């Protein structure tokens, strides 16, 4: 609890100081158990609303600002995520999960428009423009992948009453999208220092996309002080969170293939009775902290502080007990808080910064914050016609109930049976009337829109709710299958919103196998059709071009007779020329 209060105070102080400046950045390092490291990069830029309207961009990226103005977008949230967050081993998600998206790409925005049709046109403009800016397939977010959430999302920024009446919330996902380096490069170009200095110089595609879990987020919200429209700012927050495997990150880049440890370097437990020269039992090193440094984890040291971030906030912080040994390079000033688990460093602009933690055996470790809810989702059932979805939702708190909204965005070829929706408590009694508080359902239309299901659920303390429903699989046209049709179709993760948006959880994506036709049959049809056409065309061409003669005339046109006649004619001509030459002589 002491660490949690310290983190809350730290975040509030950080946000308060950042609101007074135009740009700030900060890196928070938090070791996870057993040999993992959570690195959270946070960048925030502010600009006045008048400067944004006049296109007077300083720290706010011009490329993104012009897109927002052209598409009449008042609030934007974009996510690029890869991997799975292990809540049981790593604790609560960073930033409460609010800056995390589902696997692939997730986008939601509030668009200002008079009608729904106009909002959809501006949404299409926004997705196409962002697709080109971030080198992603956002242009594939069409009507079948777009939903209009009712209970799950709330505006994070300030919107006046006159403008909020014309705001339309649209949400789209691409769970199949593969996040890679070509998405990181335009992300860094939006920063004032563009990855050349400051904490952004540590962001490298080889390290980021080798992480066990990573998420990149962009949030653009209007912020007004004390709710007054005259002092409004447009704030963009860019976040990169990654969970790095320390041992894998320390491998050299020129030789990243893991190799067996030599015998002399093995760490064996010699207290075991069966220990010998050819038998080794691994030594338990859970009590020892892994040694690492910034240059080992990220490939190089931090290239000084960004000269544009002059708000007085320490750019690098690490969440370890004060008893843990931490060594920093010269010129850096260390600050420790009173919680006993947080220390920050003030960097020099002109010198590189290095942070090293040696291997140390320490009994005290920074406690992990317990999540408010555990969520798992999987397919149930069998067969090619029908199936089911099961979501296991667990409330670990022994005293307090959890009220949240569970949202599913299903493709149109998953035809949900709403009457099969059931919620059962862990004691086995079916009490969906008490568990399910409210529900919103929007059925799918074939090839036009997907299914949208939002359920408000109340889970008692120390209880588990199993939410299940059945669905039917549709038969697609053979042109609607992807090239790797036998792999299956990616289903977007479920979104869980707790406390009106303060805490958010995404489940893992699902892989749905659909009835797949035999794609070799079209090729067989093409070959057979080509053979028939060749035979028919050849016969017709033969009839049109070949000359037909009678049987009695066949001997005249015999090849050997024609050859004999030609030879005879040539012999006659030769004798004539010979006689003429003899007469002249």
Order of alpha helices (4+ residues) and beta strands (2+ residues): alpha-beta-beta-alpha-alpha-beta-alpha-beta-alpha-beta-alpha-beta-alpha-alpha-beta-beta-alpha-beta-beta-alpha-beta-beta-beta-beta-beta-beta-beta-beta-beta-beta-alpha-beta-beta-beta-beta-beta-beta-beta-alpha-alpha
